């Protein structure tokens, strides 16, 4: 997670490896890749108070509302 000015950027990489074996058939699929998302923050948000939490495959980003 990176904040520059009013832009919050999230970068990551995902990969999956799936195997299936049934009778005489064996199948394996793999996928992978990097991703990047950018969000424009409201003007009054203090970038010092932004927090992120990653748990059980879910990313939560907390951006407190300005007073």
N, C-alpha and C positions, 0 to 999 in steps of 0.2 A: 504494500500500500504506500502510495506516494502522493503528497499534496504540494502542488506548486501553484501559487496564486489562488485562484478559485476553482482549480481543476483537481479532482480526486481521481487517481489512476490506480487500477487494480490489475496486477499481472499474475499469471499462474500457468501451470502446465497440468494437463490431464492425460491419463493413460489407462487403458483397460486391456485385460487379457482374459478372454473367455474361452473355455474348452467344453466340448460336448462329445460324449462317446456313447454310441448306441449301436448295438449289434455289430455289424461290420463297418460302421461308419465312424470316422473320427474327424471332428471339425474344430478348428481353432481360429478365433478372430482376435486381431489386435488393432487398436487404434490409439493414436497419441497426437499431441499437438499443443502448442502454446496459444494462449489467448491474452487479450488485453482489453479492458473496458475503461472508459473515461467518462466522468460525470462532472457537470458544472455545478458548483455549490452556490447557495444564495450568498449575496454580498456580505451579510452581517455575521456569517458563521466564523467562529474562532477555530482555525485549523489545529491549534494545540489541544483542543478538547475532543477531537475525533478519536474513537476507540474501535478496535476490531477484535473479534473473537471467532476462532475456527474450532468447531467441535462436531464430531460425527459426520463429517462431510458437508457441513453447512457453515457458510461464512456470514457472520452478522456484523454489520457496520453501524455504529451508533454515532449519529451527528446531532448533538444537542441544539435545540432551538435557541436563537439569540433572545436575550431579554428585551 
